[in-house]
Amino acid sequence: MRLFVGLGNPGAKYAGNRHNIGYMAVDRIASDHGFSPWRAKFQGQVCEGRLGRDKVILLKPETFMNLSGQSVGEAMRFYKLEPTDVVVFHDELDLAPGKVRTKSGGGHAGHNGLRSIHQHIGVDYDRVRMGIGHPGHKDRVAPYVLSDFAKSDADWLDDVIRGCSDGAASLADGDTAKFSNAVALRVNPPRASTGTKPATPKKAEQTPAAVEDTRSAFEKLRDKFRT
């Protein structure tokens, strides 16, 4: 069993925020893969389903970002899971918009949701780092992550969310490479082929080189009438 956690803040006021991209990812997974209806539990919203051969619990903590670990820890203890069974989807300032990277363990890099999870379950869980870009100065980070995605972000954001859903079964199986490939196919799809081969240049016609005739006039006449 795996526990997929999407980080964000509850309520309509925050629904379109950059900080809520984790909520968006697990909402899409639940919708695409026929999970049960969301219900209130573990200080959050939870639903259940299957991804490939794996049973997966989806969790959206409603403790607000800074206390996310309370909800995650409660769910993990209820299902008797280890930190290595947990995958957290979260916004990542240090990645450009549209970039997605997976990571196991490590620090929280100042992310308050991850900081709280560290405090409650330790560091040995997996993360899906979903790039939102950086506003350029640390003093602008809080208003930036708590503001809505711009209209110009709609296309890449939809591709990222769909890609995470496409690769969710691979992620549940622990195949992060296949998961990353599913996201990449959405964000940077291969160019369509025309199905025609490029024309092959014709080979230049080769004309035999002229050979200089060094015979004398008498030799030419003799050769002409030779039987």
Residue pairs with C-beta under 8 A, 6 or more apart in sequence:
1 54
1 55
1 56
1 57
1 79
1 81
1 85
2 51
2 54
2 55
2 56
2 57
2 85
2 86
2 87
2 172
3 56
3 57
3 59
3 72
3 75
3 76
3 79
3 81
3 85
3 86
3 87
4 26
4 29
4 56
4 57
4 58
4 59
4 87
4 89
4 168
4 171
4 172
5 22
5 26
5 58
5 59
5 60
5 61
5 68
5 72
5 75
5 86
5 87
5 88
5 89
5 117
6 22
6 23
6 24
6 25
6 26
6 27
6 58
6 59
6 60
6 88
6 89
7 19
7 20
7 22
7 23
7 61
7 65
7 68
7 88
7 89
7 90
7 91
7 113
7 114
8 14
8 17
8 19
8 20
8 21
8 22
8 23
8 24
8 60
8 65
9 17
9 19
9 20
9 64
9 65
9 146
10 60
10 62
10 64
14 20
14 146
15 23
16 148
16 149
17 145
17 146
17 147
17 148
17 149
18 91
18 132
18 144
18 145
18 146
18 147
18 148
18 149
19 65
19 91
19 145
19 146
20 91
21 89
21 90
21 91
21 130
21 132
21 157
21 160
21 161
22 88
22 89
22 90
22 91
22 113
22 130
23 60
24 157
24 161
25 89
25 128
25 130
25 160
25 161
25 164
25 165
26 58
26 59
26 60
26 89
27 60
28 161
28 162
28 164
28 165
29 35
29 51
29 58
29 164
29 165
29 168
30 38
30 47
30 49
30 58
31 165
32 165
32 168
33 49
33 50
33 51
33 165
33 168
33 169
34 49
35 47
35 48
35 49
35 58
36 47
36 48
36 49
37 47
38 45
38 46
38 47
38 60
39 45
39 46
39 47
40 46
40 62
41 75
42 59
42 61
42 71
42 74
42 75
42 78
43 61
43 62
43 63
43 70
43 71
43 74
44 59
44 60
44 61
44 62
44 63
44 71
44 75
45 59
45 60
45 62
46 57
46 58
46 59
46 60
46 75
47 57
47 58
48 55
48 56
48 57
48 58
49 55
49 56
49 58
50 56
51 168
51 169
51 171
51 172
52 169
52 170
52 172
52 173
53 173
54 169
54 172
54 173
56 168
56 172
57 75
57 79
59 71
59 72
59 75
61 67
61 68
61 70
61 71
61 72
61 113
62 71
63 70
63 71
65 112
65 113
65 116
66 112
66 113
66 115
66 116
67 116
68 113
68 116
68 117
69 116
69 117
69 118
69 119
69 120
69 121
70 116
70 120
72 86
72 88
72 117
72 120
72 121
73 117
73 120
73 121
75 81
76 82
76 83
76 85
76 86
76 121
82 124
83 121
83 122
83 123
83 124
83 125
84 124
84 125
84 126
86 121
86 125
86 126
87 125
87 126
87 127
87 128
87 171
88 113
88 114
88 117
88 125
88 126
88 127
88 128
89 127
89 128
89 130
89 164
90 111
90 113
90 114
90 127
90 128
90 129
90 130
91 111
91 130
91 132
91 145
92 99
92 101
92 111
92 129
92 130
92 131
92 132
93 109
93 132
93 133
93 134
93 141
93 145
94 109
94 129
94 131
94 134
95 101
95 129
95 130
95 131
95 132
95 133
96 131
96 133
97 131
97 132
97 133
97 153
97 156
97 157
98 131
98 156
98 159
98 160
98 187
99 131
100 128
100 129
100 130
100 131
100 160
100 163
100 164
100 180
100 183
100 187
101 128
101 129
101 131
101 180
102 126
102 127
102 128
102 129
102 171
102 176
102 179
102 180
103 126
103 127
103 129
104 124
104 125
104 126
104 127
105 123
105 124
105 125
106 123
107 123
108 114
108 115
108 117
108 118
114 127
117 125
126 176
128 164
128 171
130 160
130 164
132 145
134 141
134 144
135 141
135 143
135 144
149 157
156 187
159 186
159 187
160 183
160 186
160 187
162 186
163 182
163 183
163 184
163 185
163 186
163 187
164 179
164 182
164 183
166 182
166 183
166 185
166 186
167 178
167 179
167 180
167 181
167 182
167 183
168 179
170 176
170 178
170 179
170 182
171 179
213 220
215 223
